[in-house]
């Protein structure tokens, strides 16, 4: 019997150790910055090279981060019934790529069918320029076929230069007219409608959006905005390289952070741009690690001059200057943005080799909201041949009848087949005839989606795009091509905007309410249940940390509704403990020992906990299946919380009670009932 008891105690101790490890891992994932500071301290002390924990933030919905919720209705009346769902999915794909290109983090674009209507729900969390996003989303998808640009560059002729000078003099005169009209009392919005040549902003009262200092062409406007207040209008036009601007300043905001850094690059044989490789990949990794171990703020520049493979920064000690997001390759960018100012990190691998990075500064520039009346100049590029590597052919989505996924009859390779109409058939045969041995690029919304090579002139209006496609990739490409060939017009039928400050306020209030509620529940459990209450409080803390880690791990987007679901699940986790403890007290009153009461309490309470939580999970499944995005967020967080609450109540609380029961056998009735049992 004693051997069995020792075996049980050993299992319980291992259970406690497992709970502690689980808590530590989840807590580190929730707040990695705290652990990374400790890791840096250890690495500097003993040079173990322990890697950082990735610092991925929680994903916040638009009601917490601010942004816009847009609802579009698709016009599918001219599309065959069988093709409507596919066409709308294609439009969803295009919208998602457009808002991604616009710089919106984690956009949510979903299709829905309401009766016979097809709709698209677009959630843009964190967006500031809603009107520009609406303009971008609402454009019809444009599919184009372009060929290689073989036109050589040339200089302007004297006649062309004279034409440019004449047209720009006329533009200057028009700018003077705008200023005169402003001084005569004409309001800014009417000036936009009458004079502005910026089609993108003209229908939105000249609204451009937030302008950062990094947009070189608008630098004069940025400098003007720095010295003026919200609502000011420039009393003269501001000249830039592209034209004349009468400018109105709006609010200001903190823009994307800019970082300053230096680096030491150790390239290797086979790395991109490595002109004189000295190392194999493993040797380069070891060398970079050796440099990292030596590097500090005082010797970094000297080490860069001595060892760096980057010739552009060797002479200035590896200094890369100040740059923003998108300026560096992803691996480098992630490392430098996650580092703290003054921290040296590495080795960081990219396609160029291994980097040791010294982050020397970080700042967030101010961006200014700008509207303008724009009078454009005639530029050299308006007359000279385009220097783009691709040039239009006249073949577009208007001539494409259909794209579909097919397989090669001989090899079984997945391909995408194109079928053109009569006009497209003739154009395509002509284009492929003059581009044998060259490539033709297929552009959707200005971005290349495929660049196939031409093996021979192709007649008959049918072509095949070959490549190392998976079935999924071919289906996506086909869908994108059909979207360009069968443009579905969409109409904005609902728009809801939430300011970033309102979102921050909502988040702050939600956090305060949640923390206060959790603390009150913990105090109640401690006062009413004494030692078991303390165990439940510890279990509840582990449950909260573990649930937040799961949210971050699987990418749950937290909204106000989602936070409500999470807090409700905390209450249900406590409810499970209450059921267990009340059943335990009944067993003690019936004369059982503390150990027997604990085991029987969990056993008899389980059926009630199970049935109650299953009914909740069924409701969550229905809400996720039929609900809108906010309702789905509530249901998803509640479902995750309920599942984890069963784990915390039945596993974590039970293991901890089993651990403490042997120490309090004699006082079980006092600890649970409040007085010794008669």
N, C-alpha and C positions, 0 to 999 in steps of 0.2 A: 504493500500500500504506500509506504514511504517512497519507494522507487517511482511509483506512478505519480505521486504528488510532486516529486522533484522534476519529473518529465513535464508535467503541466506548468510548473513554475518557470522552467526553462523556455517553454513555448511562449509564455506570457512575456518574459523578459525580451525575447526576440521580437515579439509583437510591439512592445514599447519602443525598441530600437528602430524598428521599421517605421513606426508612426513618426518618430523624431526625424529620421532621414527624409521621409515624405514631406513633412512640414518644412524642413530646411530647404529642400529642392524647390518646393512651390513658392516659398517666400523669396528665394533668390531670383526666381523667374518673374515674380511680381515686381520687385524693386531691385533690379540688377545693378543700378548705380551704386547702391550701398555696398554690395559685394565686390564690385569692380574696384572700388577704392581700397578694399582690403587686399584684393588680389595684387594691385599695383604695389602696395606696401610689402607684401611677401616677395614679389618678383625683384624689387629693388634690394631687398635684404639678402635673399639667398639665390637669386637668379635662376629660378625654376622654370621660367617661361610659361607660367600657367595662363591659358587663354582667357579672354574676357567672356563674360556671359552676354549674349546679344541683348542690346537695349531696345527692344521693340515696344513702342507705346501701345496702350489700349486704343482700340478703334472706337471713335465716338461718332454717333449719328448726327444728323444735321440739326436736331433740336438741342443738342449740347454744344456742338461746334459752330453752329450757325451755318447758313447755306440756303438752298432752295429746293422746293419740291414741285416738280412740273408734271403735268398730265397732258399727254398728246393723244389725239384721236387720228387713226390712220384711215385714209380714203382708199378703200380696196374695191370700189365699185367696178373698176375697169379690169380687175384681175380675176381670172377663173377661180371658182370657189375652192378647187383642190389645191391651188397654189397660194392662197391667201395667208395661211399660217406661216409658210416658209418665207414668203415675201416680208411679212412683218418681223419675223425673226432676223431676217437679213438687215432690215432697218435698225433693229435693236443693236445688232453687231456694229453697224456703222456709227450709231449714236455713241455707243460705249467707247469706240476708238476715238471719236471726235472729242469727247469730254476728257479722255485720258491725255490726248495731245494738248488739251487746254490746261492741263496741270492740276486736275482735280484728283485728290487722293481717294481711293476706294469708292468710285461712283457706283451707284446701284441702279441699274436699268432693267426693268422687268416688263414683260408683255402680259396683257390681261384681256379677256374677252368678256364684255358686258352686253348680254343679249346678242345682237348681231354685230355689235361694234367691236373693233380691235383697238386697244389702247396701249400706250407705253407710259409707264411710271418712271420718272427720272428723279433720283435723289442725288443732289450735289452737295455733299457736306464740305464746309470750309470755303466755299466759293465766295468771292467778293464781287466779281463783275458778272452779275446775273444776266443783264441784258445782252452782253456779248455772247454768253453761253447760249442764250435762247436763239440768237441770230445764227450761231454756228450749228446748233442742233437742227434748226428748221430748214437748212439748205437741202436741196435735192441731191442725192449721191451722184457724183460725176465719175464715170468710167471712161478712161482714155487709153488709146494705144499710141505709144511714142517710139520713134526710131532714134538711132544714134545721131548726135549732132556733129556733122562733118564740115560745117561752114567755118572757115578760118577766121580768126579775129582780124579786125582792121580798124583804122583810125577814122574819125569823122572827116568828111570832105568839107571844103570851105562853104559850099552851099548849105550843107546840113548844119554846120555851126551857126551860120547866119539865121537859119530857120529857128534853131533853139533860142538864140539871143532875142529874136523878135517875139517868140511866144512867151518867153519869160518876162520880157518887158510888159507885155499885156497882162500877165499874171500879177506883176507888181502894181499896175494901175488898178486892177480889180481889188487887190488887197487894200489900196488906199480908199477905194469906194466903201469897203466894209468898215474901215475905221471912221470915215466921215459919217456913215449911217449910225454907228454906235454913238458918236459924239452928238448926233442930232436927236438922240433919245430912243432909237429903235432898240427893242429888247433883244437879248442874246439868242433866245430860241428862234425868233423870226429871222434873225441873221443867218442862223444855221440853215433854215429851210430855203432861204433865198439864194445864198451864195456858196455854201459848203460843197466841195467836190469829193468829200469822203463818203462814198455810198454806204459803207459799213455803219457809220455813226450818224448819218444825216437823219434817219428816221427815228433816232433815239436822242434827239436834242443835242447832237454832237458829242455824246458820251464816249470817251475813249477807254476809260478804266483807270486803274492805278499804275502810274508810271514810275519805274525804278531808275536809279542813276545809271544802271548797267546798259540801258538802251541808248547807244551812242548817238543815233540819229535824232533822238529827242532831248539830247543834253541841254540845249538852250532853254527848252520848256521846263525841264527839271530845275535848272538854276533860277528861273523866274519864280517857280512855285515855292522855292525855299525862302524867298524874301517877301511872300505875300500870304494873306490870310484866306480862310475859307470864304467863298462867295465873291472874291475879287475877280475882276475881268481886266485883262491887259488893255491898256489904253492905246496900244499900237500893236501891229502884227509882229510876231516873233518869227524870224527867218531860220529855217533849218535847211539841210541839204536837199530835202524833198519838196519844200514849198514854204508858204506863209501861213501862220496860224494866229488867229485871234483866240485867246485862251481864257477859260474860266476855271478857277481852282475850287475843288471840293474839299472833302476831309482828308486827313492823312492817316496812315496806318504803318505799323511795323512790318517791314517786308521780310523776305527770306534771309536767314542768317548768312553772312559772308565770313569765311574763315581765312586765316593766314597760316601758311605752313611751309616747312622745308622738308626735303626728302633726300635720301640716299638710295639710289637704284643699283641693284646688282643683277645684271642680265646674264643670260646663259644661252648656250647653243640651242637654237630653235625658237627663242623668244622673239616676239615681234619687234622689229627695229634694232635688234642687237647687232651692231656693225662689226665689233671686234670681240667675240665671245672668249672669255678666259676660263669659263667654268661649265661643267655639266649642270643639269638642273639641281641635283642633290648637293653638288659642291657649292652652287650659288645659294641654296637655302642655308647651308651651314655657315657660309661666309656672312650672309645677312644676319644670322643669329649672333655670330661673333661680334659684328658691328653694333647690333642692338645692345648686347651685354656691355659694351664699352661706352656707348653714347650717353652723353648728358648735355645740358644746356651750354656748357662752356666749350666742349670739344666738338659739337655737332658739325659746325661749319668746316673745321679742319678735316674731320673724317669724310665729309662730302667731297672736298677737294682731292682727297687722297684716294678714295675708293669708288665714288659714284660713277656709274656707266652713262649717266645723263649729261651729255656735253653742254646742254643749254643752261645748266645751273651749277656746273662745277666751279666756275670762277666766282660766283656770288654765294658760295657756301650752301648750295642746295635750295636757296630761297625760291619758292614758287609764287610769291606775292599773295595777293588777296583774290579769292575766287568764290563763286557761288555754286549751288547745286547744278549738276549737269555739265560742269566744266571738266570733270575728271572721270575716269573709268569707274564703273560701279564699285568694285572692290576697294579701290583707293578712297572713293568718296565716303563709303560707309565707315571705313576705319577712321578717317579724319573727323567726320562729323560726330562720331560716337566718343571720340577722345575728349579729354578736358584740356583747357589751355595750359600749356607748359608740360604736357604729357608726351612722352616718346612711346610710340607703339610699333610693333612689327615682330617678325617679318610679315608683311602683307603681300600676298601673291596676286599679280595681275598678268595680263598677256605680255607685258613688257619685262617681267622678271619679279624680283623680290624687293619690296620697298621697306625702308625704315623711315618712319614719319615723325616729325617734330611739329606739333601744333603750337604755333606761336601767338595766335590771337583769334578772336571771334567777335563779330559785331553784327547787329541787325540794322540795316539802313532804313530810312524813312521813305515810304512811297506816297505819292500825292495823286489824288483823284482828279482827273483832267477831262474837260469837255472842250471842243474847239470848233471854230469855223476854219475850214481848210481850203486853201487855194494852192493847187499843185503846180510845181514847176515841170517843164519838159526836161527830161534827163537824157544823157547819152544813150542809156539802155533802151529808151523808147524808140530809137532810130537804128542803132547798131544791132547786128545779129546777136541773138541770145548766146551766151557762153555756157548755158546749161548743158550737161552731157546728153540731154535728151531733147528732142524737138517734136511738136505735134505732127500727126499724120492726117488728121481729118477723120480718122476712124474712132468712134466712141461707142458708148453704151446704147445710143439711139439705133445703131445698126446691128446690135447683138440680140438675137432672138432668144437664145437659151444656152446655159452652161449646165453640164451634168457630169457626174462621176462615172467613169468607165474603167475597164481593165484591158490591158494588152492581151490579145488572143494567144500570142506566142509565149510571152514571159510571165503573164499574170500581174504585171506591174500596174499600180493604180495611177490613173491619168484623169485629166479634166478635159472634156470635149466642149468645143465652142461651135455654135451654129449661127451664121449671120444671115441677114435678109439680102435681097438682091443688090441693093446699093453697097452694103457691107461686103458682099462676096466679091464684087468688082474691086473695091478699094483694097481688100485684104490680099487679093492676088497680085495687085500692083505693088503693094508695100512689101510683101514677102519676096517678090521678084527682084526688087532692087536691094534687098538686104540679105541675100543668101550668104551664109557664113558669118553673119552678124547677129545681133540681138535686137529684140523688140521688147520694150518694157510696157507692162500693163499697170496703169495707175488707177487707184480708186481714192477719190478725195485728195488728189495731189500726192499720194504716197504710193510707191511701187509695191505691188502685191505679188508680182511674178515677172521674171526677166528671162523668158525662154529664148533659146537660140534657133535661128532659121536654117534648116538644112536644104530646103528647096522651095521654089515658088509653089504656093498652095492655091488651087482652084476649087470650085465646088462649094465654097462658103462654109467649109467645115475644117476646123483645126484641132490639134490635140496638144495640150500642155503636158510635157513629161517632166519627171523629176523624182526624187526620192520621197514621194508622198506616202504618208500613212492614210488609211481610209478617212480618219477624222480630219486631217489636214486638207485632203482633197475636198471633203464635204464643206469645210469652212471656206475654201477658195471658191468653190462653185456657188456657194451662197452669196459671197461678196460680189461675184460677177453678175449673178442674177439680180442682185439689189441694184447694181448700176444699170442693168438692161431693163429692169422693170421698176423704175422709181416710184415709190409710194409717197405721195404727199401727206404731210402730217400737219395737224392744226392744234395749236396750244389752247386747251379748254380750261385749264386750271393752273394757277401759279400761287405758291405760298413761299414767302421769303422770311428768314429768321436771321436777325443780326447776330454777329459774333459776340457782342457784349451781352445780349439777351441769353444766348446759349451758355456763356460762361456763368451768368447769374443763375440760370436754371441748374447747371451742374453743381455750383457751390451750395445752393439751397438743398438739392437732393442729397449731396454728401453729408451736410449737417444733419438733415432729418434722419438719414440712414444711420449715422454714427450714434446720434442721440437715442434712436429706437433700440439699437443693438445694446448700448450701455444699460438702458433701463431693463431690458430683458435679462441681461447678465446679473444685474443687481437683484432682480426678483428671484432668479434661480438660486443665487447664493443665500439670500435671506430665508427662503422657504424650504430649500432642500439641503442646506448646510454642505456637508462633504460631497454628496452626490451632485449638488448644485455646482460646486467648484469643478468637479470632473466634467460636468456638462458645459461649463464656461470654456474650459480648455478645449473640449471637443468642438464647440461652436467656433472658437478662434481658428482651429485647424481647418474646419469646414469652410470658413470664409476665405482663408488664404488659398486653399486648394481650388475652390470654385473660381476665384479670380484668375488663377493660373490656367485653368481649363478654358475660360473665356478668351484669354489672350492666345493660348496655344491654337485653338481652332478658329480664331479670327471672328469671334462674336462682335458685332457692332453694337455698342452700348447706346441706348436711347433712354429717354425718361421712362418710357414704358418698360424697357428692359431692366432698368434699375429697380422699378417697382416690382417686377417679377422676381428679381434676385432677393430683394428685401422680404417679399412674401415667402420665398423659399426658406429664408432664415427662420421665420416664424414657424414654418412647418417642421424644420429641423428641431426646434425647441419643443414643439408639440410631441414629436416622437419620444424625446427624452422624458417629457411629463408623463406620457402613457406608461413608459417603462418604470419610472420611479413610483408612480401610484400603484402599479401592480406589485412592485417590489414591497411596498409598505403593507399591502394586503397580505402578502405571504409572511412577512414578519409578525403581523398581528395574529396570524394563524398558527404561530409557534415554530416556524422554520428557522434554521440557523441563517446567519447573514450570507454565508456562501451559497446555501441552497436557495435562499430568497432571491439572490442576484440572478442565478441561473434560471430559476422558474419565472422571474419577472420578465426577463428578455424573451423567454420561450412563449409565454402567454400573451405578451404585448405585441409580438411580431405579426400576428394575423390582422390585428386592427391597423397597425402601421402600414402593412402591405396593402390591404384593401383600400384604405384611404388614399394612399399615394398612387395606386393604379388608376383609381377614378380620376385623380388630378391629371395623370399622364395622358389618359384618354382625351380629356378636355383639351389639354395642350396640343395633342396631335390634330384634333379637329380645327383648333384655332390656327395652327401652322398651315394646314391644308387649305382652309377656306378664307383665312383672314388677310388683311392688307399688311403692308410692311411693318407698321408700328405694332399692330396686334401680334404679328408673327414674332417680333422681337421680344415682346412680353412673354409669349408662350415658350419661346426657345430658352430664354434665361430661366424661366420657372421650371421647365422640364429638366434642364441640366441640374438646377439646384435641388429638385426633388430627388433625383437619382443619387446625387452625392449626399443628400441629407440621410437617406437610408443607409448609405455606407458609413457615415460618421456616427449615426445613432447605434446601429447594430454592431459595427466592428470597432470603431475607435473608442466609444464610450464603454463598451463591454470589456475590451482589453484593459483599459485603465482601471475600471472597477475591480476586475480580477486581480490586478496588480496590487491594489491597496487593501482589498478585503482581508488578507491574512493578518494585517497589522491592526485591524479594528474589529476583530470577531467579537470581543467582549462588549464593545460599545455600540454594536450595530443598532440596537433599538433607540439609543439616545441620538445617534447621528441621523437616523431616518424618521423616527417617530416623535422626537422632541423630548421623550422621557423614557425611563426604563420600563419595559413591559412587565406588568404585574403577573 
